[in-house]
Amino acid sequence: MSAESHEVHHDGEHDTMSKKRIWQVAGILTFITCIEFIIALAIVPNHPDLLKYANPVYIVLTLFKAFYIVAYFMHLKFEKMGLILSLVIPIIFIIGLILVLTNESHHWVDLRPVF
């Protein structure tokens, strides 16, 4: 076999995903996970009054982790904008629908007749 048959041709799509970048993203994900564990195992048990702030912090940290996983390990960062928008926009609407339904879900209890 000639040397040309072993060459890898990049079309510019995944040029930025080097081993270094993979380890950087893995380090960021590990750091975020460590922060979540510190909050869950060290801060909240010792300061129960901070429990009301823990869930929003977990949600934000989880969204950061989801971004890094989807963008780099699922290679969505390297896709065309049309594909990205066709995935992200419906997800935003679904999240909005879940928030609205969660907010309005208590109204059915108010509508029940009291006997």
Secondary structure, DSSP 8 states (H G I E B T S, - for coil): --GGGG-----SSSTT--HHHHHHHHHHHHHHHHHHHHIIIIIHHH-GGGHHHHHHHHHHHHHHHHHHIIIIIS-GGGS-HHHHHHHHHHHHHHHHHHHHHHHHTTHHHHHS---
